[in-house]
Structure formats: structure tokens, C-alpha cells
Amino acid sequence: MQRCKLLLLLFFYCSIQGWAQAGYNHSAGPTASYLSFVDYQRSFPRPQEAMQRKLDTLKKQFVAKKLKWPVAQIYIRSFKYDSHLEVWVKQTNESVFSLFKTYPVCALGGSLGPKRVQGDYQVPEGFYYINEFNPFSNYYLSLGLNYPNASDRMLSDSSKPGGDIYIHGSCVTVGCIPITDQQIDELYILATFARDAGQDFIPVHIFPCRFDVPKSKAYLDELTKDDPVLFRFSEKLADAYFYFEKNKKLPIVMIAEDGQYYINDAPRTASATRSAISASLPTGEITASLPRSLPSKRVRTIVKLSEVVDQWPQFPGGITAFNDYLDQTSSSMRIYLPAGFVKVYVQFEFVVDRDGVPVNFKIIKGLANNLKLEALLIEKLEQMSIWKPAKLNGVPVAKKLTQTLVLQK
């Protein structure tokens, strides 16, 4: 722990050297201590205009379909060959989803099959969730997906798997899922209200086709008949599709040690060894999985991060108190360390937002092969106390920090 403390002191010493650097003009913008995620999104011009245009219409559509407003949870699924994007909704206390609307997908990049390398123009296939709300998108409004997920990282090109996959407007694509501006208005609003209601993981399942539509399935069969790898991959997606069709509930999606998906107790995958969850499900629907690692209060959309500040964030009690906190965190993790666990230096990053709340924790190095331990550590770190925020030109700003702690028995 002494070595960790020395590294930490060195980190803060080096950081202090940047305090006096010339900064840029950074307006205060909306405060991070917003009342709700809906209010936060309203602080940006495009979402605000979208709500002015569409909110009343959405409410009327919900009434017409005998659905409750505001929406509490949504589920999105897209079909590449059929060029459809479905939006399913439910209230928290309801057990099944109801179909709200089906949007046509404007264009499709690549062909059927998963995305496996940067630049292949493929739309991914698999199980994802929304991890970004972008009110300043080059394609009007966009919702980011967590590609590559754990399966993609194992099965795709190790150095260049690609990324930046979105559902967006403007009706053009180079590997994303495009719909019209009028449609992304509605979807962005629905996702905003679901996030505001506490749905941390908004699931997005992307399928090659509708598996029960003869024409679509025939096309997929022809494509996979001489490709056993693609055939097996598509069969796993079919398991999830038919489970939802039958139950109108989300399947539990796990990932085997070889990167293949494991869907509930589907017969053809029952022998697989489960090792990680895809994180494509709302936590309330996970019955046997990893612990929740991203509580809603500690995940935020940060529009601007300041590279240079006049005053760095300050932990309550200063550096000594922060050292003690890291020691306590490391000690509390000992009971979760697996047998034979070797001492490891774990590097993590987080953002101290403008109201001092530490958010968006991410493990950078040290635990890539132990997703359960990574989730537990993030859950512990998210209990961190509120900081005194960084300042630039006297105005509180969001600042990203990187830190190292030691895990050992």
C-alpha cells in the first residue's frame, strides 16, 4: 500500500503542474445536479425541440394503444434483412412487454452476419444496450450502443474490432441503424424517459432477420448453408428471438468461455460454460448473473470534459483521506478475490462532475479476464464520497481522473 500511496502522490504532483496552464473559455452550461434526466436533456436545443414537437403526440399514441405514460422501460430490437426497428414498452410492475411501434430502417450497410472488424461497414448482430445519448450528433440525434460487447471482444479482430455504432437520424449509414429525424425524435424521447425512470440498461437486440418469416429465413438459410460458424451464431440469436416471441419477456443472455452466446436454457446451448453476462438486460430481469455494476446515479452523459483546469477536484479531507479510502476499498475486496489470485495493479478512471459527484467509473487495466470481480469493484467504487469539483475560470467543470489501486490477499 505504501507504493500505491507514493504513486498517488506522484500522480497529484504531476497534475498540479497543469493548474497554471492557459485554459479555454468554458461556459457553465446546465448544472450537473439536474432534477431529472429528462430536464437534463431538455437543456440541449435538439432534444428540447423534439419534446416540443413530439411529447404531446407520443402521449396521445400511448392512450390510443392503451399504454401507460410516462414509459418506464423500453426494449428495442432491429431486423437487418427486414429493415425494421421495433420499440416495445412496459411499466416496471408489468411482467411482459407490449409493442408500441415499428419503424422502417432507412438503409443497411454491409450484409447479414455479425460485425468483426473495423471498416467492414457491418451493422453488428447480437445483444447490446444504449450507453450514450448524443444531442449533438452529426446525424441529428443519436443513441450509442455498447459495441463491442464482451462476446465481440473475444470473437472480433483483437486490435481493430470497430466501434461508434449508433441508432440515429438523417437516414444515412456506414454501419449504424438509421431512421428518419421524425422517428429518432420519438425514440430519443422514449429512451430519455425510460432512463429517467431508472432503466440503466436499455436493451437493443439486433437480429439478421425475422426468423419466423419464410422469405427472410430462406435468405438467411441460403447465406449460412456453407458457413457453419455463421450458422451456429445465427441459431443462438434465433433462440433469443423465439423466447421473446413466446413470452414477451427478455431472455437472459450469457456468454460462454469461447465468446458464444448462451440463451437461457435453450437445448442446443445447455452444455456451454457460462462465464459472463452480456449486460444487455435491465438488472431487474436478471435472476442469476453478475451484480449490478452501473447504478443510475453514477452514470451520466458528460457533454464536455475539461483537459486543463485552474483547480483540480479535491477529495473530502485531501490526499491523505483519499489514500485511506483506496486502502479501505482494496481491503474490502479481499473476500471476493478468487483462489490463487495474484497481486495486481488495477487502473480505473472516473469523472468528477460539475456538482462533485464521481460518475462513469471504468476499469482500464488489470481485470480484463475477471468480469465478475471488475463489476464488484466498480460497484464498490461507486460508493465514493462527493468531491469538491474542478474549476476553470472560477466555474465548476467536469474532469476525468485516472487512478491505480492494488488488489491482493
Helices and strands as residue ranges (DSSP letters): H 2-16, H 37-42, H 45-64, E 73-79, E 84-90, E 98-104, E 126-137, E 140-145, H 150-155, E 166-168, E 177-178, H 181-196, E 203-207, H 214-224, H 228-247, E 253-256, E 261-263, G 267-269, E 274-277, G 283-285, G 296-298, H 318-332, G 334-336, E 344-352, E 358-365, H 371-381, E 390-392, E 395-397, E 399-407
